[in-house]
Amino acid sequence: MATFRTIKESGDFVTVHKAFVFDNKLSAKAKGILLYFLSRPDNWQIYTSEVVKHMNDGQKSINSGIQELIKSKYVHRIQKRTDNGVFNGYEYLVYEKPTEMPFSANGLSANGKTENRKGQTTNNNSTNNDLTNNKNTNNVTDETSKLFQYISNNLEIIQNPLKAQQLEEAIKDFKDNKLEIVTVATDYCKENNKGINYLIKVLENWNKDGVNTKEKAISKVKPRNNKEDDYLAKKKQELLGG
C-alpha cells in the first residue's frame, strides 16, 4: 500500500474541527467547500459566485455541494425579509459539525444566539486582509436590501428562492456603483415589460462587459433607441427635401 507523507508549512493555516473530514456521508467536493467556508473570517458573506473563483468546479457543481452541506446540516440557509415582509436574500450559517438550528420567532436560536456556529479561523498572515475587506459588509447588505425592495416595487415580488439567490449574486458581482447600475437595469426591464429572469441576464451580461458606472449602464440601454432616432430623423429630412 502506498504511503502518503504530509509536508506542512508554518503560517497561513486554519484550525478547524476534523469531524467533517471523516464524515463518510459527505462527498469530497462538499468537504472542500466546507473547508473553504471555515477558512473565511466570521461574518464573511457567502456568495457561490465568489466560491467558484477559487475552485475549478462550475457554478452548478458548487451549488450542489452547498445543497449537500445544507442537507447534512453543516450549513443552514435562512431567508431574510425586510420589516414589511419583502424577501431580502439569505443568511448562511456554517458549522464545523452537523447542527440542529431551532429558531424562535425572532430568527435566532432559542437562547437568543447561534450555538456552535462557524468556528474562529486562525490565519496568521492573511486574516487581517480578509477582515479589512469585510468592514463594508453592512454597506453591501444595505445596498442589496434597497435594491431588492426597488425591484419588488417596480417589477415583481421575488418569491422563488433560486431566482432570489441568482439575483443576489448578480447584484453582488458589481463592485462599484451597484445601486445606480441595477436601478438602470430595473427601469429598463420595467419599460420593456421584462421580468426577473431577464433582469438577471442583463446584470450578468453587463458584469461580463465591464459595466461599472451609471453612465455605462445607460449607454447599454440607449444605443438602439439613438440609432433608430437618427435613422428616422434622416428619413424625415429626405422626405422634407432637406
Secondary structure in CASP SS format (residue, H / E / C, confidence):
PFRMAT SS
TARGET T0000
AUTHOR 0000-0000-0000
METHOD secondary structure of the structure
MODEL  1
M C 1.00
A C 1.00
T C 1.00
F C 1.00
R C 1.00
T C 1.00
I C 1.00
K C 1.00
E C 1.00
S C 1.00
G C 1.00
D C 1.00
F C 1.00
V C 1.00
T C 1.00
V C 1.00
H C 1.00
K C 1.00
A H 1.00
F H 1.00
V H 1.00
F H 1.00
D C 1.00
N C 1.00
K C 1.00
L C 1.00
S C 1.00
A H 1.00
K H 1.00
A H 1.00
K H 1.00
G H 1.00
I H 1.00
L H 1.00
L H 1.00
Y H 1.00
F H 1.00
L H 1.00
S H 1.00
R C 1.00
P C 1.00
D C 1.00
N C 1.00
W C 1.00
Q C 1.00
I C 1.00
Y C 1.00
T H 1.00
S H 1.00
E H 1.00
V H 1.00
V H 1.00
K C 1.00
H C 1.00
M C 1.00
N C 1.00
D C 1.00
G C 1.00
Q H 1.00
K H 1.00
S H 1.00
I H 1.00
N H 1.00
S H 1.00
G H 1.00
I H 1.00
Q H 1.00
E H 1.00
L H 1.00
I H 1.00
K H 1.00
S C 1.00
K C 1.00
Y C 1.00
V E 1.00
H E 1.00
R E 1.00
I E 1.00
Q E 1.00
K E 1.00
R E 1.00
T C 1.00
D C 1.00
N C 1.00
G C 1.00
V C 1.00
F E 1.00
N E 1.00
G E 1.00
Y E 1.00
E E 1.00
Y E 1.00
L E 1.00
V E 1.00
Y C 1.00
E C 1.00
K C 1.00
P C 1.00
T C 1.00
E C 1.00
M C 1.00
P C 1.00
F E 1.00
S C 1.00
A C 1.00
N C 1.00
G C 1.00
L C 1.00
S E 1.00
A C 1.00
N C 1.00
G C 1.00
K C 1.00
T C 1.00
E C 1.00
N C 1.00
R C 1.00
K C 1.00
G C 1.00
Q C 1.00
T C 1.00
T C 1.00
N C 1.00
N C 1.00
N C 1.00
S C 1.00
T H 1.00
N H 1.00
N H 1.00
D H 1.00
L H 1.00
T H 1.00
N H 1.00
N H 1.00
K H 1.00
N H 1.00
T H 1.00
N H 1.00
N H 1.00
V H 1.00
T H 1.00
D H 1.00
E H 1.00
T H 1.00
S H 1.00
K H 1.00
L H 1.00
F H 1.00
Q H 1.00
Y H 1.00
I H 1.00
S H 1.00
N H 1.00
N H 1.00
L C 1.00
E C 1.00
I C 1.00
I C 1.00
Q C 1.00
N C 1.00
P H 1.00
L H 1.00
K H 1.00
A H 1.00
Q H 1.00
Q H 1.00
L H 1.00
E H 1.00
E H 1.00
A H 1.00
I H 1.00
K H 1.00
D C 1.00
F C 1.00
K C 1.00
D C 1.00
N C 1.00
K H 1.00
L H 1.00
E H 1.00
I H 1.00
V H 1.00
T H 1.00
V H 1.00
A H 1.00
T H 1.00
D H 1.00
Y H 1.00
C H 1.00
K H 1.00
E H 1.00
N C 1.00
N C 1.00
K C 1.00
G C 1.00
I H 1.00
N H 1.00
Y H 1.00
L H 1.00
I H 1.00
K H 1.00
V H 1.00
L H 1.00
E H 1.00
N H 1.00
W H 1.00
N H 1.00
K H 1.00
D C 1.00
G C 1.00
V C 1.00
N C 1.00
T C 1.00
K H 1.00
E H 1.00
K H 1.00
A H 1.00
I H 1.00
S H 1.00
K H 1.00
V H 1.00
K C 1.00
P H 1.00
R H 1.00
N H 1.00
N H 1.00
K H 1.00
E H 1.00
D H 1.00
D H 1.00
Y H 1.00
L H 1.00
A H 1.00
K H 1.00
K H 1.00
K H 1.00
Q H 1.00
E H 1.00
L H 1.00
L C 1.00
G C 1.00
G C 1.00
END
